[in-house]
Amino acid sequence: MTRRTFLAAASATAAGAFPALDPPPFGALPSARQLAWHRLETTAFLHFSVNTFTGREWGLGDEDPNVFNPARFDADAIVEPLAAAGFTGVILTAKHHDGFCLWPTATTAHSVRASAWRGGKGDVVGEMAAAARRHKIRFGVYLSPWDRNQAAYGKPEYLAVYRRQLTELLSDYGPIFEVWHDGANGGDGYYGGAREKRLIDKNTYYDWPGTWALVRRWQPEAVIFSDVGPDVRWVGNERGTAGDPCWATYDPVGADGGPASPGNVREKDSTAGTRRGAHWLPAECDVSIRPGWFWHEAENARVKTAAELEALYFASAGRGANLLLNVPPNRDGLLSSEDIQSLEAFGRWRRATFARNLAAGARVTATNTRAPSERFGPRHLLDGRDDTYWATDDATLRAEALFDFAAPVTFGVVRLREAIRFGQRIDRAAIDGWNGADWRPLAEATSIGPRRLIRLDRPVTAARLRLRVTEASASPVLSEFALFSEPV
């Protein structure tokens, strides 16, 4: 099975027919579902299962279903602080490697149906999906391909079980925005009592193209995440940080240099992506608010602070990726107070920082503008819309936009956005401030893509700024220039 086969689904784009006046698209382009995913920016992960009660990170698959008993489980109490902190979606571990299913599946007895929790009538997936809708955020699912409980795992018949589980999740719980697969596949397990080690061929066993076709059938607007996409890629680490640069295009290669698949990828390439790669495969940065992925009481004093979350935000979303922050529910079926406190402080910081674009009132000119100027002029950098943009002539790869303010502005954060439906075009840009006599450099950036946040070492006050595109692979097409000030 070739890499081309694995990534065939990524070839569909949202480009459509570009009007003759528009800049010609460059390279790989995002699909409509990918464009929608880019706008989400920060989403939350919920690792919740029997491991929450056993203290493990990876369950063996032999757990008694009755161990799962979150007596105070409240889906709204979990979702509300996430939504309030600015998270736009939540992905639930519907099944982790232990094989315990958080919904009453018809495929196995190893599920909430066999638990004493709510008399076997509970459905964590259903309640979380409903709570997400009530709080107006998206809902997604993680269904582990590896199943340490299933007797059939490692055999051909397991694939039918896995796809039935996936079909239940995709057909019974409303819109799904992301389907998440990791690369942990095969090893020691219970396997229906066999208690043995089972290994599979990661490239062929799951027939991933067939499984992805199932997702497309039931949830055509959902993005699919794995080491190789086909819509969203793993960033190559669990620290929550993207590379600098971090290109939205990516051509994955297997660990041995051959074909890649989920669980078999050269991870060092995932962090930066592939400049001028053949596939639009943006990065998602997964990281936990705690040292572990599941809740452990001993880690209550080791929850990431708001300042740490802010730094993660700049190192992930700020580099054009999306941040996926894991916030695991505890044994009561709630978020712990320590986690909520960090989320609340992080949310306050985000709202205070990004409430107002300090550049919005500037007068802006440019050294080059594509005709007609009213359609492609630099004023669109400041209009707060993602469907308008400043564009240059096709042959102009270097250009400048100058911003003059009626009064000096003080800022510490710069945000740039490309109009990515035309591709990722800019390789390098710089920002300068006028000191009354000449220009002095303030910051530089490599990849921009859907979003680039530059956090200055200290606040700067200026009445005149210059944005320079110093290197580009195609004529620049920028949709935003914004300035912000962080609260003290």
DOZA-129183 format. One record per atom (N, C-alpha, C): x, y, z. Coordinates in steps of 0.02 Angstrom, whole numbers, plus 32768, in hexadecimal, padded with zeros to 4 digits. Each point is the difference from the previous one (the first is absolute). Layout:
BEGIN
XYZ
...
REM end
This chain:
BEGIN
802A7FC58000
7FD6803B8000
802C803E8000
7FF4802E7FD2
802C80397FF7
7FE8803C8029
802E80308009
7FEF803E8022
7FC980247FDA
80027FFB7FBD
7FCD80217FD8
7FBA7FE68011
7FFB7FBE800B
7FC07FE38012
7FE7801C8042
802D80048031
7FEC80188042
7FE780487FFD
801B80287FD3
7FF180478001
7FD380177FC8
7FE07FD07FDE
7FD680127FC7
7FC980318015
7FE67FF6803D
7FC9802A8016
801480498009
8041800D8007
80178044800B
800380297FC1
7FF47FE17FC6
800880247FC1
7FC5802D7FF0
7FC67FF3801F
7FC6802A7FF3
800B8044801E
7FF180357FDB
800C80448019
7FC180297FFD
800480388022
7FC9802F8000
800C80387FCD
80317FF57FD5
801380367FD2
7FC980127FD1
7FDE7FCE7FE3
7FCC800E7FD0
801B80257FC4
7FD680297FE2
801480277FC6
801380468018
803F80127FFB
801780428015
7FF080337FCA
7FDE80378012
7FF480357FCF
804280177FE1
7FFB80187FC3
803D80117FDB
802A80358022
7FE1802C8026
802680368020
80257FE9803E
7FEA7FC9801F
801F7FE9803D
80477FE87FF5
802980018035
80437FE37FFA
7FFB7FB67FEE
802B7FE77FD6
7FFE7FB87FF0
80137FD8803D
7FDD7FC9800E
80117FD7803B
80467FE47FFB
801F7FF6803A
80447FE68002
80027FC08028
801A7FCB7FE2
800D7FC28024
7FC27FDD8019
80087FD88035
7FC87FDC801E
7FD180328021
7FBF7FF07FFD
7FCD802D801B
7FD67FDB8033
7FE580258031
7FD57FE08033
7FBB7FF07FE4
7FE27FCA8019
7FBB7FF07FF0
7FD2802B802B
7FC07FFE7FF1
7FCF80268027
80017FEA8049
80057FBE800C
80007FE88045
804080168024
803880057FDC
803E8017801F
7FFC804B8010
7FE380277FD3
7FF88047800E
7FD7800B803F
7FCB7FD98008
7FD68005803C
80287FEC803E
80297FCD7FFB
80297FE98038
803380358014
801F80217FD0
80318034800F
7FE18037802B
7FC180107FF5
7FE080368025
7FF57FEE804A
80017FC08011
7FF37FEC8045
80388014802F
803E7FFB7FEA
803B801A8023
80127FDA803F
7FD27FFA8030
800E7FDB803E
7FC57FD38010
800F7FC0800A
7FCD7FCF8014
80197FD8803C
7FD37FDC801F
80117FDC803E
7FFA7FB57FF5
80297FDA8024
80007FB88001
7FE67FEA8044
7FDA7FCA8002
7FE87FE4803F
80137FB78003
80367FF08024
80137FBB800C
7FDA7FE8803E
7FD37FD07FF7
7FD37FEA8035
7FEF7FB77FF2
800C7FD48030
7FF27FB97FF5
800C7FDB8042
80077FBF7FFC
80107FD8803B
80428015801E
802D801A7FD6
804280168019
7FF980378035
7FCB80287FFA
7FF480358031
7FF97FE28046
7FE87FC28004
7FF37FE08041
80377FCF8014
80257FE77FD1
80357FCF8010
80448021800B
8007803F7FEB
804080238006
80307FF37FC7
7FEB7FDB7FCE
802B7FF17FC7
7FFB80367FCA
803280017FD4
7FFC80287FC4
7FE87FD57FC6
80177FC27FFC
7FEA7FD07FCE
7FE37FC38024
7FBF7FF67FFB
7FE17FC6801F
80117FC17FD9
7FFC7FC78021
80137FC07FE1
7FC67FDF7FDA
7FC28017800D
7FC77FE27FDF
7FDC7FCD802A
801A7FF1803D
7FDF7FCF802B
7FDC8020803A
7FF480417FFD
7FE080248037
7FB67FEB8007
7FEA7FFC803E
7FB97FF4800E
7FDA803F7FED
7FCE7FFC7FD4
7FDA803C7FED
7FE48027803C
7FF47FDD8038
7FE38022803A
803080328020
80407FFC7FEE
802F8030801B
7FF180477FE7
7FDF80037FC7
7FED80427FE4
7FBF80178022
80068030802D
7FC580168026
800680498015
7FFD802E7FCF
800380488010
7FBE8018801C
7FF87FFC8041
7FBF80098020
7FE280467FF4
802A80327FF6
7FE680457FF8
800980197FB8
80077FD37FD2
800D80147FBA
7FCE80347FE8
801C80377FE5
7FD780377FE8
8021801D7FC1
7FE67FEE7FC6
801E80157FC1
8001804C7FFA
7FCC80228016
7FFE80497FFB
80368020802C
800B7FE3803B
8033801B802C
80467FF67FE4
80097FD07FD4
80407FF67FDE
800880307FC6
7FCC80087FD8
800580287FC3
8000804A800F
7FDA80168032
7FF78048800B
80428025800B
802C7FE8802E
803F80258009
802E7FFE7FC2
7FFB7FCC7FD8
80277FFD7FC2
7FE880357FCF
7FBD80037FF7
7FE480317FD2
800E80478019
7FFB800B8041
800C8042801C
804980167FF6
802E7FD17FFE
804780107FF6
801180097FB6
7FD07FF87FD4
800B800D7FB9
800D7FC27FD6
7FF67FC4801D
80097FC47FD8
7FC37FF47FD5
800B7FF27FC1
7FCA7FFE7FCF
7FE87FBA7FEF
80207FCD801D
7FEB7FBB7FF4
801C7FD48037
7FE47FC48006
80177FD08032
7FFF7FBA7FE0
80377FDB800A
80077FBD7FE6
80037FD0803B
7FD37FCF8000
7FFA7FD08037
801F7FBE7FED
80257FE2802F
801A7FBC7FF5
7FC67FCF8007
7FDC7FF67FCA
7FC77FD18002
80187FB9800F
803C7FEF7FEA
80207FC08011
804B800A7FFE
80227FF08038
804980028002
801A7FB97FF3
80417FF68009
801F7FBF7FEE
7FE47FC68028
7FE5800E803B
7FE47FCB802A
7FC07FE27FE4
7FE380217FCE
7FC57FE57FDE
7FBE80108022
80018022803A
7FC280108023
7FDD80397FDC
7FC17FF47FEC
7FDB80307FD8
7FD3802B802C
800380417FF7
7FD9802F8028
7FB9800A7FE6
7FEB7FD77FD2
7FBB80017FE8
7FE77FB88000
7FBF7FF48001
7FE57FBC8002
80037FDE7FBC
803B7FF17FEA
800A7FE27FBF
7FE37FBA7FFC
7FEC7FEC7FC4
7FE87FBC7FF4
80387FD17FEF
803F80187FFF
80387FD77FE7
80247FDB8036
7FF880138040
80257FE08036
7FDC800A8042
800D7FD2802F
7FE680088044
802D802C802A
803A80117FE6
803080288026
7FF0804A7FF6
7FCA80178020
7FE880447FF6
7FD78016803B
7FE9803E7FFD
7FD6801B8036
7FC17FD7800A
7FEA7FDC7FCE
7FC57FD68007
80097FCB8036
803F7FE98009
800E7FCC8031
8015801E8043
800080428006
80158021803E
7FC4800D802D
800D80028040
7FCC80128030
7FEE804A7FFC
802A80277FDF
7FF380487FF9
7FBD800A7FDE
7FD480228021
7FBC800E7FE7
7FDB7FC07FEB
800F7FCB8025
7FDE7FC27FF3
800A7FE47FBB
803980107FE2
800E7FE87FBC
7FDC80277FCA
7FDF80378012
7FDA80287FD0
802480407FEC
803C800A8019
8024803E7FF2
801F80017FBB
800D803D7FE8
801F80097FBE
802980418002
80407FF9800F
802B803A8005
800480257FBD
80067FDB7FCA
800580207FBE
7FC3802A7FF1
7FC57FE4800D
7FC280247FF2
7FFA803F8029
80117FFB8040
7FF9803B802B
803380357FEF
803D7FEC7FEE
803380317FED
7FEE80227FBF
7FE67FDA7FCF
7FEC801E7FC1
7FC98033800A
7FCF7FEF802A
7FC8802E800D
8018803E8024
802E7FF88031
801A803A8024
8027802E7FD2
80277FE37FD3
8025802A7FD0
7FD080297FD6
7FCA7FE27FEA
7FCF80267FD8
7FE18038802A
7FF17FF2803F
7FE18034802A
802F803B800A
80417FF28004
80308035800C
801F801A7FBF
7FE47FE97FC8
8011801A7FBE
804A7FF77FEE
801A7FC58012
80427FED7FE8
7FFB7FBD7FDC
80337FEE7FDA
7FFF7FC47FD7
800F7FC2802A
7FEB7FC67FE6
800C7FC18022
80257FD07FD2
80337FDF801B
80267FCF7FD9
800E7FC28029
80197FCC7FDF
800A7FC08022
80467FE47FF0
801C7FDF8032
803D7FD97FF9
7FEC7FB7800B
800A7FD87FCD
7FF27FB88004
80427FDC7FF3
801E7FE68035
80417FDF7FFA
7FFC7FC57FD1
802D7FFD7FCF
80017FC57FD4
80177FC18026
802C800A8030
80187FC88029
7FCC7FF18035
7FF27FC0800B
7FCE7FEB8031
801B7FC48027
8017800C803D
80207FCB8028
7FCD7FD28021
7FC0800D7FF7
7FCC7FD4801B
7FE77FCF7FCC
7FFD80157FC1
7FE17FD97FCB
80267FC07FF0
7FDD7FC78002
801E7FC07FEE
80157FFF7FB7
7FDD80267FD7
800C7FFF7FB8
8039802F7FEB
801A8028802F
803480307FEA
803C7FDC7FE3
801980197FC9
80387FE17FDD
7FEA7FD07FCA
7FBF7FF07FFE
7FE47FD37FCE
7FD680297FCF
7FF47FE67FC5
7FDA80267FCF
7FBB80158018
7FDF7FD88029
7FBB800F8014
7FFC803D802E
80378014801F
7FFC803A802C
7FEF803F7FD9
801680067FC2
7FF3803C7FD9
7FB5800D7FFA
7FD87FCB7FF9
7FB880097FFC
7FE4801A8042
801C7FE88039
7FEB80198041
8010804A8007
803D80137FEE
801680458006
7FD4802E7FD6
7FF17FEA7FC4
7FD7802B7FD4
7FB880038017
7FE57FCD8020
7FBD8005801D
800080328039
80347FFF8029
800580318036
800380477FE4
802880097FCD
800780427FE2
7FBD80167FE1
7FDD7FD27FE0
7FC080107FE2
7FCD80168035
80007FDE8039
7FD380138037
800E80488016
803F80118009
801280428016
7FEF80367FCD
800A7FF07FC1
7FF680317FCB
7FB780087FED
7FD77FCF800F
7FBA80027FE9
7FCE800F8038
80147FFB803F
7FD080058037
8005803F802B
8033802A7FF5
800D80368030
800480457FE0
7FE380097FC7
7FFF80427FE1
804280117FDD
800980407FEF
803C80147FDB
80407FF48027
80327FE57FDE
80427FF3801B
8031802B7FD9
802980278024
802E802D7FDC
80447FE17FF4
80147FCD8029
80417FE27FF8
7FFE7FB88018
801F7FD47FD8
80077FB98013
804B7FF58009
80137FE9803C
804680008015
801B7FBA8006
80387FF27FDF
80227FBF8004
8048800B8014
80197FDA8031
804780058010
80257FC47FE3
80417FFE800F
802A7FCC7FE2
80127FC7802E
7FDD7FFA803A
800F7FC9802F
7FDA7FC27FE8
80237FD27FE1
7FDF7FC77FE0
80267FBF800F
7FE37FD8802C
801C7FBD800C
80317FFD8039
80007FC68023
802C7FF48039
7FDD7FD18030
80158001803F
7FE27FD58032
7FB88013800D
7FD77FCE800F
7FBA800D800F
7FDC7FC4801C
7FC4800B8016
7FD47FCB801A
7FE57FD67FC7
7FE780217FCC
7FE87FE07FC2
7FD17FC5800E
7FCC800F8027
7FCE7FCD800D
80177FC7802C
8036800A8024
801A7FCC802C
80407FE07FE7
8014800F7FC4
803D7FE27FE4
803F801A8024
7FFE803E8016
803880208023
80427FF27FDC
800780217FC8
803B7FF57FD7
801380417FDD
80367FFD7FDC
801680397FD9
7FED7FF67FB8
7FDE80327FE3
7FEC7FFC7FBA
8018803D7FDB
80227FF57FC9
801980357FD6
7FDD7FFE7FBD
7FF8803A7FE2
7FDE80047FBF
802C80287FCF
7FF27FF97FC0
802280297FCD
7FDB80437FFD
801E80348019
7FDF80418005
7FEC801B7FBB
80257FED7FCD
7FF3801B7FBE
7FC37FE07FDF
7FEF7FC38013
7FCC7FDC7FDA
7FC67FE8802B
800B7FF38040
7FCD7FDC8028
7FBD80238002
80008041800A
7FC180248009
7FDD80157FBF
80217FF77FC7
7FE480187FC1
7FE68048800A
802C802D8013
7FEB80438011
7FD780237FCB
80117FFB7FBF
7FD680227FCF
7FB67FEA8004
7FF47FC0800E
7FBC7FE98008
7FDE801C803D
802680058038
7FE4801D803D
7FF2804B7FF7
802D80227FDF
7FF680487FF4
7FC4800C7FD2
7FF57FD37FD2
7FC580077FD4
7FC07FFB8029
80027FD98035
7FC67FFB802D
7FF380428022
803580228016
7FF88042801E
7FE280317FCE
801A7FFF7FC4
7FE6802D7FCC
7FB67FF37FF3
7FED7FC18003
7FBA7FEF7FF2
7FD1801C8036
80127FF7803F
7FD380128037
800A80488017
803D801A7FFC
800E80438019
802D80247FCE
7FE680147FC6
802B801C7FCC
802380418014
7FE880238032
801F803F8015
80357FF68036
80077FC3801A
80307FF28035
80467FFB7FE3
8031801B8024
80467FF57FEE
80187FBF8021
802E7FDF7FE1
801D7FC28019
8048800E8014
80107FF0803F
8043800A801C
80247FBE8006
804080007FEC
802E7FC9800F
8046801A7FF0
80327FD48007
804480137FEE
800580177FB8
7FD37FE67FD5
800380107FB9
7FBF80207FE7
7FD78019802E
7FC2801F7FEC
7FC87FCE7FF5
7FDA80067FCB
800D80277FC3
7FEF804A8003
7FE380188039
7FED80468005
802D8028802F
80117FE28038
802880218034
80367FD08017
803D801A8009
80377FD58014
8013800C8049
801F7FCD801E
801F80078042
803E802B7FF8
800D80298032
8039802E7FFC
80427FDE8010
7FFE7FC18016
803F7FDB800B
801880008047
7FDC8020802D
80117FFF8047
7FC180088029
80047FF38042
7FC7800A802C
800D80398031
8029802F7FEA
8010803B8028
7FD4803B7FEF
7FD87FFA7FCB
7FD480367FED
802280377FD9
80397FF27FE1
802580347FDD
800B7FEE7FB7
7FF3802F7FD4
800E7FF87FB9
804780187FF1
80197FEE7FC6
804180177FEB
7FFF804A7FEC
8039801C7FF8
800680447FE7
80377FFF7FCB
7FEC7FF87FC0
7FBD80077FE5
7FD57FC1800A
7FBF80097FF6
7FD17FC87FFE
7FD480097FC2
80117FDC7FCB
7FDC80067FC1
7FC07FD68002
7FCC801A7FE1
7FC17FDB7FFD
80037FC77FCE
803180027FD4
80087FC97FD0
80317FCD801B
7FF57FC17FED
80267FC9801F
7FFC7FC27FD4
80397FE17FF6
80047FC07FDC
801F7FCD8030
7FD77FDA8024
801B7FD18032
80287FC77FE2
80327FEB8025
802B7FC97FED
80037FCF803B
80017FBF7FF3
80047FCF8035
804180048026
80017FE2803A
803B8002802B
803E7FE57FDD
7FF67FD07FD2
80387FE27FDC
800C80227FBD
7FDD80377FF3
800780237FC1
7FD07FE87FCA
7FD87FCD8010
7FCF7FE57FD1
7FBC8020800A
7FCA7FDB7FEC
7FBD801A8007
7FEE800E8049
7FDA8034800B
7FEB80138043
7FB97FEA800D
7FEF7FF8803F
7FBC7FEF8015
7FF980148049
7FC38000801B
7FF980108048
802A7FD1802A
802B801D8029
802E7FD88029
80427FF27FDF
800880137FC2
803E7FF57FDB
8011803E7FD7
8021802E8021
8010803F7FDF
80428019801D
802580257FD8
803E801F8017
7FED803F8025
7FFD7FFB8043
7FE280338029
802380447FFB
80427FFF7FF6
802480407FFE
7FE9802C7FC6
7FE37FE27FCC
7FE780277FC8
7FBC801F800F
7FDB7FE1802E
7FBC8017800D
7FFE80458020
803380108026
7FFF803E8026
8001803E7FD3
80287FFD7FCB
8006803A7FD3
7FD57FF97FC2
7FEE7FC27FED
7FDD7FF77FC1
803080017FC5
7FE580067FC4
80287FFF7FC3
7FF2803F7FD8
8030802B7FFA
7FF6803C7FD7
7FF57FEA7FB8
7FCB801B7FE2
7FEA7FEE7FBC
7FED7FB67FFB
7FE87FE48036
7FE97FBB7FFF
7FC27FF77FD4
7FF37FC37FED
7FCA7FF17FD1
7FBC7FFE8022
7FFD7FFD8043
7FC17FF78024
7FF780388034
7FC4801B8002
7FEF802F8037
7FF07FD5803C
802D7FFE8031
7FFA7FD4803A
80188027803E
7FD7802D801A
8015802B8037
80097FD88041
8026801D802E
80127FDE803E
7FCF80108038
7FF57FCD8029
7FDB8008803F
802F7FF08039
8002802C8033
802F7FF98037
7FDA7FE6803E
80097FC08010
7FDE7FE4803A
802E8001803C
7FE380138039
80268005803F
7FCE7FFC8038
80157FE8803A
7FD37FFB8039
800D80388032
7FCC80178020
800780338034
80227FE4803D
80047FBD8004
80217FDC8036
803A7FD77FE4
802C7FE6802A
80357FD57FE6
7FE67FC37FDB
7FCA7FE28017
7FE37FC67FDE
7FC380137FD7
7FE97FD07FD9
7FC5800D7FD6
7FBF7FF38025
80017FD0802E
7FC67FF3802A
800980228044
7FC9800B8023
800280218040
80207FD38034
802F801B8026
801F7FDD8038
80048032803A
7FE67FEB8039
7FFE802E8039
8045801B8013
80337FD77FF8
804480158012
801A80397FD5
7FDD800E7FC8
801680367FD4
7FD980418009
7FD680038034
7FD8803C800B
802A803E800A
803C7FF8801B
802C803A800C
802D800F7FC4
7FF67FDB7FC9
802D80087FC7
7FDA80157FC1
7FC88021800A
7FD880197FC8
8023803C7FE1
800180057FBF
802080387FDE
7FDE80418013
80288033800C
7FE780428012
7FE680247FC3
7FDC8036800C
7FE880297FC8
8039801A7FD6
803880138021
803A80197FDA
801C7FCA7FD3
80007FC28018
80177FC87FD6
7FD17FF47FC5
7FBF8007800D
7FD07FF87FC9
800780387FCD
800E803C8017
800C80377FD1
803C7FF27FD3
80367FE7801E
803C7FF07FD9
7FF17FC97FCE
7FD97FCE8014
7FED7FCB7FD2
7FD6801B7FC7
7FD4802E800E
7FD6801E7FCD
802A80227FCA
803380268015
802B80217FCF
80297FCD7FD8
80137FC88020
802B7FCF7FDF
7FD97FCE7FD6
7FBF80048000
7FD67FD27FD8
7FD380297FD1
7FCA801A801B
7FD380297FD7
8026803C7FE3
8030801A8026
802680397FE8
802F7FF17FC7
800B7FBF7FF2
802B7FED7FC8
7FD87FDE7FC8
7FBE800C8000
7FD77FE87FC9
7FE17FBC800B
80107FDF8038
7FE27FC08010
7FC1800C802A
7FDE7FCB8015
7FCB80058031
80177FE08041
7FEA801C8038
80117FE48042
7FC87FD28017
80127FC28012
7FD17FD0801C
80177FF28048
7FDF80208030
80137FFC8047
7FD67FCC8023
80217FCD801C
7FDD7FCD8026
7FF280188047
7FC07FFB8014
7FEB80128044
7FD77FC5801A
801E7FD18023
7FDF7FC18010
7FCF8005803A
7FC27FE77FF9
7FD27FFD8039
801A7FD28037
7FEC800F803D
80167FD88039
7FCF7FC7800F
80097FDE8038
7FD77FC68011
7FB780128010
7FF3803F8010
7FBB80158009
7FDD800B7FBE
802780047FC9
7FE280107FBF
7FFA804B7FF6
802F8025801E
800380487FFB
804780157FF2
800B803F7FED
8043801B7FFC
801580158046
803E7FF48011
801980138042
8008804B8006
7FFA8019803D
80028048800B
8042801E7FEA
80377FDA8008
804280197FEB
8001800E7FB4
7FE37FD27FDA
7FFD80097FB7
7FD4803A7FED
7FC780068022
7FD180367FF0
801F8044800E
802580068037
8020803F8010
803180167FC9
80277FD17FE6
802E80127FCA
7FDA80137FC1
7FCB7FDB7FF1
7FD8800F7FC5
7FE080458005
7FE68011803B
7FE080418009
803380397FF7
803B7FF8801C
803380347FF9
801780067FB8
80077FC77FDE
801480017FB9
7FCA80227FD7
7FC17FF2800E
7FCA80207FDC
7FFE804B800A
800C8016803F
80018048800D
803880227FD9
803B7FDF7FFD
8038801C7FDB
7FEF80057FB5
7FE27FCC7FE4
7FEF80027FB9
7FD080387FF0
7FCC80068029
7FCE80347FF3
801E80458007
8029800A8033
801E8042800B
803280117FC9
80257FCF7FE9
8034800D7FCE
7FE3800D7FBB
7FD17FD87FEB
7FEB80027FB9
7FBD80237FF6
7FE880248032
7FC080227FF9
800280387FCC
803A80207FF8
8003803B7FD5
803F80007FD6
7FF780087FBF
803880077FD2
801780498000
803A800C801C
801980458006
8014801E7FBD
80067FD77FCD
801280197FBE
7FC480157FD7
7FC47FF48019
7FC480087FD7
7FF780477FE5
801680328025
7FF680457FE9
8038801D7FD8
80317FD97FEE
803A801B7FDC
7FEF80117FB8
8027802E7FE4
7FFE800C7FB7
80357FD37FE1
7FEE7FDA7FCD
802D7FCE7FE4
8009800B7FB6
803F7FFB7FEA
801280037FBA
802E7FC57FF0
800C7FF37FC1
802A7FC77FEC
802A80137FC5
803A7FDF7FFA
802D800D7FC8
7FE77FE17FC0
7FD37FCE8005
7FE47FE27FC4
7FBB7FE48011
7FD0800A7FD3
7FBD7FE68009
7FE67FE57FBE
7FE37FC88002
7FE27FE17FC5
7FC3802A7FEA
7FF580037FC1
7FC680247FE6
7FC37FD17FFC
7FC5801B800F
7FF080448014
8010800C804A
801A803A8010
801A800D8043
7FC97FFF8035
7FC280137FEE
7FCC7FFF8032
7FEF7FBA8017
800E7FCF7FD6
7FF17FBB8011
803A7FDF8025
803D80117FEF
803B7FDE801C
802C802E802A
7FE7803B8012
802A80318022
80127FED8047
80338020801C
80197FEF8043
7FD080118039
7FCC802A7FF2
7FD0800E8035
7FDD7FC18019
7FFF7FCC7FD5
7FE07FC18015
80277FDD8037
803E8013800C
80267FE48037
7FE180128043
7FD880368002
7FE7801B803F
7FB57FFB8007
7FDD7FDF7FD2
7FB780028002
7FE17FC9802A
802A7FD4801E
7FE67FCD802C
7FDB7FC77FDD
80077FFA7FBF
7FDE7FCC7FDA
80337FCF7FE4
7FEB7FC07FFC
802E7FCE7FE3
7FF27FF17FB7
7FCD80227FE3
7FF17FF67FB9
801B80387FD5
80238030801D
802080357FDA
804B7FFF800E
802780207FD4
80497FFA8006
802380347FD6
803E800C8013
802E80287FD7
80277FD07FD5
8004800E7FBF
80257FD67FD1
802A802C7FD3
80387FE47FE9
802D80247FD3
7FFB7FE27FBA
802180217FD1
80047FE47FBD
80227FBC8001
7FF17FD87FCF
801C7FBC7FFE
804C7FFF8003
801F80307FDF
804A80007FFC
80218020803E
7FD9801C802D
801C8022803A
80027FD0803B
803C7FEA8012
80087FD18037
801780228040
8016803E7FFB
80138027803B
7FD880408000
7FE380108039
7FD7803D8003
7FFD80178048
7FEB803F8008
7FFB801E8042
7FBC8020800A
7FE67FFD803D
7FC580258015
8015802E8039
7FEC803F7FFC
801380328032
7FC280178026
800780038042
7FC88011802C
8011803F8027
7FD780347FF7
8009803F8023
7FC5800A8030
80108011803F
7FCE80078034
7FF8804A8013
7FC380138010
7FF380458015
802580108040
80077FCE802B
80258006803F
80277FC0800B
803880038022
80287FC3800A
7FD77FC98023
800D7FC27FED
7FDF7FC7801F
80357FD68023
7FEC7FE18037
802D7FD48026
7FE57FB97FFB
802B7FD37FEA
7FEA7FBB7FF2
80387FD08012
7FEE7FC08008
80327FCD800D
7FF57FC17FD9
7FC87FFD7FDA
7FF07FC67FD8
7FEB80167FBA
801A7FDE7FCE
7FEE800C7FBA
7FE07FC17FE4
7FC980087FDC
7FE17FC67FDF
7FFB800C7FB5
80187FCF7FDA
7FFD80017FB8
7FD97FC37FE7
7FDB80097FCA
7FDC7FC77FE1
800780057FB5
800D7FC77FE0
7FFB7FFC7FB8
7FB97FEA7FED
7FEB80117FC4
7FC17FE67FE5
80107FBB7FE5
7FFD7FCD802C
801C7FBE7FF0
7FD97FDA7FCB
7FC480187FED
7FDD7FDD7FCA
802780067FBE
8031802E7FFE
802C80077FC6
80437FDD800A
80067FDB8038
803E7FDD800F
802C80258031
80337FDF8019
80308020802E
8039801B7FD5
800480427FFA
802980207FCD
803E8022801C
7FFB801A803D
80358029801D
80317FD58026
8041800A7FF2
80347FDB8022
801F8026803B
800080427FFA
802080278036
7FE580487FFE
7FF6801C803C
7FE980468005
80228021803C
7FFF80428001
801F80268036
7FD4803D8010
80078018803E
7FDB803B8017
80328031801C
7FF9803F7FEB
802D80358016
7FD88039801E
80218025802D
7FE2803B801D
8029803E7FEF
7FDE80387FF6
8021803E7FEE
801080278041
803F80118008
80148022803E
8008804B7FF7
7FE9801B7FC8
800580477FF2
803780117FD0
80307FD27FF9
8038800C7FD2
80097FC77FCE
7FF57FC38017
80067FC77FD3
7FD87FC5801C
7FFF7FCA7FD9
7FDB7FC58014
802C7FD3802B
7FE37FE58035
80257FCF8028
7FD97FBF8002
80217FC87FF9
7FDC7FBF7FFE
7FE27FEF8044
7FC27FE77FFE
7FDD7FEB803C
7FF87FB48005
7FF37FE17FC6
7FF37FB78002
80057FE47FBA
800B7FBE7FFD
80017FDC7FC1
7FD57FC18008
7FE87FE57FC9
7FDA7FC28001
800C7FD97FC0
7FFF7FBF8007
80067FD57FC4
7FBA7FEF7FE8
7FE87FC4800D
7FBE7FEC7FE8
7FCA802B8020
7FCD80127FD9
7FC680268019
7FC27FD57FFC
7FEB7FEF7FC3
7FC77FD37FF7
7FC1801C801F
7FD87FD68022
7FC08017801B
800780328039
803A80008020
8007802A803C
804980018016
801A803C800B
80438006801D
7FFD80348037
80107FEC803D
8002802D8038
8049800C8014
8012803E8004
804480138015
7FFA80238042
801F7FE28033
7FFF801D8044
80438023800B
7FFF80418004
803D80268009
801D7FF68046
8041800B8006
80207FF98041
7FE680328033
7FED803A7FE6
7FE58035802B
7FD2802B7FD5
7FD08023801F
7FD4802B7FD9
802680367FDA
7FE580137FC7
801D80337FD5
7FCD80377FF5
8015803D7FFF
7FD580397FF0
8018801F7FBE
7FD380087FD1
8013801A7FBE
7FC580237FE1
800E80327FD7
7FCD80247FDA
80017FEB7FB7
80337FD97FEE
80067FEA7FBA
80217FBC7FFE
7FE37FD27FDA
801A7FBC7FFA
80047FEC7FB7
802B7FD07FF4
80097FE67FBC
80007FB48002
7FD67FE37FD6
80007FB77FF6
80217FF17FBE
80357FD88002
80247FEF7FC3
7FFA7FB57FF2
7FE97FEE7FC5
80057FBC7FE8
80447FFB7FDD
802E7FDD8020
80457FFE7FE7
800F7FC47FD4
7FD67FCD8004
800A7FC57FD6
7FBD7FDD7FF7
7FF07FEE7FC3
7FC17FDE7FF2
80087FD37FC4
7FDA7FCA8000
80007FD17FC8
7FCD80117FCB
7FD2802C8011
7FCE801A7FD2
7FEC8045801A
7FDF80277FD7
7FEE80448014
7FDA7FFE8042
8011802C8030
7FE17FFF8042
7FB5800E7FFD
7FDB7FDB802A
7FB8800B8008
7FF27FFD804B
7FFC803B8020
7FF980058049
7FBC801B8012
7FE07FE08032
7FBD80168014
7FFF80288040
80367FFF8028
7FFD8025803F
804480178018
8000803C801C
8037801B8028
7FDF801C803F
80127FE6803A
7FDF8015803D
803380088038
7FF3802F802D
802A800E8039
7FD77FF98041
801F7FE48033
7FDD7FF6803F
802F800F803A
7FE1800E8039
8025800C803D
7FEA7FD08036
802F7FDA801C
7FF07FD28036
7FF480268041
7FD37FE7802A
7FF680218041
803E7FF7802C
800C80318029
80397FFD802D
7FF37FCA8035
REM end
